[in-house]
Amino acid sequence: MTSQVKIARVYVSIGSNIDPMNHIQTVLQELRQHYGTLIVSTVYESEAVGFSGDNFYNLVVGVDTTEDPYTVVHTLQQLEQAHGRKRQGKSLKARTLDLDLLWYEGAIIADLKIPREDILKYAFVLSPLAEIAPTAQYPLTGQTFAELWEKFDKEKQTLWKVVIE
């Protein structure tokens, strides 16, 4: 009897406001090396939320993985550290790289805060997520990401597409 390896689709938000294009391009290469093919959203620029600072570049990537959600989070934290991210308290501040596991195959995982509340709170998370996963459902409401984005108050948080040369 052979056991089937479960492959999960996951979505990860990527943000940076310190040398953002360098950190984003590098982490995309590192994620490809680790996970293989990526589904990559448009990169958006937005103002810092919750503190005064340089604008952030944000995007969302989708990957298929056999890793459990705890291993995915650990991998993301290792990548953040490799890019000089220092986690000190819960204060909002500038960062080289912020990687958050947003969604793991529609699961609800309370101790990892999956799905991330950021999906419902921030345009820079929901817009790129709805772009690459419009029919995936937010498991707490059953609404698709496209439906959530359609209803989102877009005037509260402005986004600009970043042109990558």
Sequence and secondary structure as in RCSB ss.txt:
>XXXX:A:sequence
MTSQVKIARVYVSIGSNIDPMNHIQTVLQELRQHYGTLIVSTVYESEAVGFSGDNFYNLVVGVDTTEDPYTVVHT
LQQLEQAHGRKRQGKSLKARTLDLDLLWYEGAIIADLKIPREDILKYAFVLSPLAEIAPTAQYPLTGQTFAELWE
KFDKEKQTLWKVVIE
>XXXX:A:secstr
       EEEEEEEEESSSHHHHHHHHHHHHHHHHSS EE   EEE  SSS  S EEEEEEEEEESS HHHHHHH
HHHHHHHTT    SS     S EEEEEEETT  BGGGTBS THHHH HHHHHHHHHH TT B TTT  BHHHHHH
HS TTTS  EE    
